[in-house]
Structures are given as C-alpha cells and as structure tokens.
Amino acid sequence: MMKLAKNEGKKFEEDFKKSVPEWCWCNRYKDGTANFRGDKNENVRFQAHNICDFEVFAKDKLFLLELKSYQGVSIPLSGIRKNQLEGMIKASRYKNVIPYFLLNFRGVQRVYAIKIQILYDFIETTDRKSIPLKWCIENGIEIPSEQKRIRFRYDLEVLFSEQIEESEIKESKGWKYKEIKLSV
C-alpha cells in the first residue's frame, strides 16, 4: 500500500501533542471520518463533529484546543465550523474550562493562542472573511517554537502556566464567569 504524504495540519497536531508538558494530561479526539483501523474514510454518511482537536488537563484547568494551520498570513473563517464556536463558547461557561484556538501561520512560522471569547467577538463584529496575522499578534498569546530539523517543538508552558496563574488571581479576587449569549 502506498503511503501518502502527511497533511501539514496533521503534522502540526503531532508536533503539538509531542510538545505537551509531562505534567499535563492530553487527549486527542478522534476525527469523525476515521474507521476501526484508524484510517481516514472519506466515504462516510455520518461523522462526529468534535468541538475541538485536543483536551489538555493542566493542574486543575481543562484546556479545550482547536488547532488550525495555514500557509498564508491569514486564517479563513470558513475553516471554523459553527459547532466548534458554539460548543467551545458553551464550555467556557464552566469553571476551570479554558477553550482556545491555536492558529499556526506556517508561512511565517508563528503560532498564536486565541481565547474563544475574543475570537467569537471578532467573528461577530468583522466584515472580513479571514483572521489576519496582525490581529492575532494584537489579541493572542504567541506560542514560542523551535524548529528541530523539519518538525517543530512548541513551548506550551507559556500558555498553560500563564492561564492557570491568571485564573487563580481572578478567583482570589472574587471574579465570576460571565454569561455569553450565542447569536451564531
């Protein structure tokens, strides 16, 4: 059987998973088109639509992470499914659940973590058809990366540790989770 070249998005997911710190638990949701052998099956009538690619449990926080990878300097909004936005917004209402989109701009080798609430607000108020790199620089957390030959290693401690600390500070000051109304 001929082996196909790996899709760049799948490589990003593999590199991400290998980069998760050992003190975190990580689960990759199965793609909806996978069969029992683990192969991708394009000829399916029904498939699961997961709200994200990964869940990472770090300390007492559950990070829900959807990874997107594109070659250019913008990410098309058409690549973000309605069920992902709705599901992650709904999950964000729960204490200690922190949903993010991780946007990989392969052309410039930069990755940004964008909180779901910030991304949702952008999508609701923009006339654009894509998320520009400049907006991610201004509104996201850059995930440092190091290229190892042809693959990448990401410093995810930056995301997980910073968000755990921010959450603990807010909770100590009596911060409450706000209700977000969906109009998607």
Secondary structure, DSSP 4 states (H G I P E B T S, - for coil): -PPPPPPHHHHHHHHHHHHS-TTSEEEEPPPTTB-TTS-B-S--S-----S-SEEEEETTEEEEEEEEEESSSEEEGGGS-HHHHHHHHHHHTSTTEEEEEEEEEGGGTEEEEEEHHHHHHHHHH---SEEEHHHHHHHSEEE-EEEETTEEEE-THHHHHHHHHHHHHHHHTT--PPP-----
